[in-house]
Amino acid sequence: MTLDQFQELRQWFLRHRGDHPMEGHVWTTLLTLWMVGWVGAPTAWLLQWDLAALGAVLLVFAPGRYVAWRDRLHRRGRLRCDWIALLR
């Protein structure tokens, strides 16, 4: 995901806060985990905590993986995703 796509999603979630509160909370949680990954990976690497560093690196990819998962479910008709059109 690009930073422009992150911004588009953030704006969508802010505009639809009342209609989709749970999605907003999930997205905020994913962005928090993303930040933990970016801050935690170098810290864990410096402290030589290999398993923690690996986990933190995986968190960096959490928002992108979530969007890919939601897109796949939306295309299969299993879940309606109103914001997925912003990323295409």
BELZI-V519758 format. One record per backbone hydrogen bond with DSSP energy under -0.5 kcal/mol. NH is the residue of the N-H (numbers start at 1). CO is the residue of the C=O. If there is no record, write none. Layout:
{{NH,CO} {NH,CO}}
//
This chain:
{{6,2} {7,3} {8,4} {9,5} {10,6} {11,7} {12,8} {13,9} {14,10} {15,11} {16,12} {17,14} {20,16} {24,20} {25,21} {26,22} {27,23} {28,24} {29,25} {30,26} {31,27} {32,28} {33,29} {34,30} {35,31} {36,32} {37,33} {38,34} {39,35} {40,36} {41,37} {42,38} {43,39} {44,40} {45,41} {46,42} {47,43} {48,45} {49,44} {50,48} {53,49} {54,50} {55,51} {56,52} {57,53} {58,54} {59,55} {60,56} {60,57} {61,57} {61,58} {62,59} {65,61} {66,62} {67,63} {68,64} {69,65} {70,66} {71,67} {72,68} {73,69} {74,70} {75,71} {76,72} {77,74} {78,73} {79,73} {82,80} {84,81} {86,83} {87,84} {88,85}}
//
